């Protein structure tokens, strides 16, 4: 059986896969936080921002001492700045 490539919309397939991946990422993040899947997707619609959130959460939840955590966050302040602002805007 041959494939009729004229009937296949690769853009739709790619968009569907991206949406599914974004939903799975939001579900993983919400399982680690007190946020719902919907809140995660609303606050961090871009997968790159959600990934930064996970990186920040990894530092915060690590067993390292407070000073080491602070130093890691400060060293990555530009990367985490948007995530911190987004999280704080939810509380303020």
C-alpha positions as CSV (number, residue, x, y, z in Angstrom):
1,X,0.0,0.0,0.0
2,X,1.4,3.4,-1.0
3,X,1.0,6.6,1.0
4,X,-0.8,9.4,-0.6
5,X,1.2,12.3,0.7
6,X,-1.3,14.8,-0.7
7,X,-3.8,13.8,1.9
8,X,-1.5,14.2,4.9
9,X,-1.2,17.5,6.6
10,X,2.2,17.4,8.4
11,X,1.6,20.8,10.0
12,X,-1.5,19.4,11.8
13,X,0.4,16.4,12.9
14,X,3.2,18.5,14.3
15,X,0.8,20.9,16.0
16,X,-1.1,18.0,17.6
17,X,2.1,16.4,18.8
18,X,3.3,19.7,20.3
19,X,0.0,20.2,22.1
20,X,0.1,16.7,23.5
21,X,3.6,17.3,24.7
22,X,2.7,20.6,26.3
23,X,-0.3,18.9,28.1
24,X,2.0,16.2,29.4
25,X,4.5,18.7,30.7
26,X,1.8,20.7,32.4
27,X,0.5,17.5,34.1
28,X,3.9,16.6,35.4
29,X,4.5,20.1,36.8
30,X,1.1,20.2,38.4
31,X,1.7,16.8,40.0
32,X,4.8,18.4,41.7
33,X,3.1,21.6,42.8
34,X,-0.2,22.8,44.2
35,X,-1.1,24.2,40.8
36,X,-3.6,22.6,38.5
37,X,-2.8,21.6,34.9
38,X,-4.8,24.6,33.7
39,X,-3.0,27.0,36.0
40,X,0.4,25.7,34.8
41,X,-0.6,26.1,31.1
42,X,-2.1,29.5,31.8
43,X,1.0,30.8,33.6
44,X,3.6,29.0,31.4
45,X,2.1,28.5,28.0
46,X,5.6,28.2,26.3
47,X,7.3,24.9,26.9
48,X,10.6,26.7,27.4
49,X,9.2,28.7,30.3
50,X,7.7,25.5,31.9
51,X,11.2,23.9,31.6
52,X,12.7,26.9,33.4
53,X,10.1,26.4,36.1
54,X,11.1,22.7,36.5
55,X,14.8,23.8,36.7
56,X,14.0,26.3,39.4
57,X,11.9,23.8,41.3
58,X,14.7,21.3,41.2
59,X,17.0,23.8,42.8
60,X,14.5,24.8,45.5
61,X,13.7,21.2,46.4
62,X,17.3,20.0,46.4
63,X,18.9,18.8,49.6
64,X,21.6,21.5,49.3
65,X,21.9,24.1,52.0
66,X,20.1,27.5,51.6
67,X,23.3,29.4,50.6
68,X,24.0,27.0,47.7
69,X,20.4,27.2,46.5
70,X,20.5,31.0,46.6
71,X,23.8,31.0,44.7
72,X,22.5,28.8,42.0
73,X,19.4,30.9,41.6
74,X,21.4,34.1,41.5
75,X,23.8,32.6,39.0
76,X,20.9,31.9,36.8
77,X,18.9,35.1,37.6
78,X,18.4,36.1,33.9
79,X,17.1,32.6,33.1
80,X,14.8,32.4,36.1
81,X,13.7,36.1,36.2
82,X,10.6,35.6,34.1
83,X,9.5,32.5,36.0
84,X,9.9,34.3,39.3
85,X,7.9,37.3,38.1
86,X,5.1,35.0,36.8
87,X,4.9,33.1,40.0
88,X,4.9,36.2,42.2
89,X,2.2,37.8,40.0
90,X,-0.1,34.9,40.9
91,X,0.3,35.7,44.6
92,X,0.3,39.5,44.5
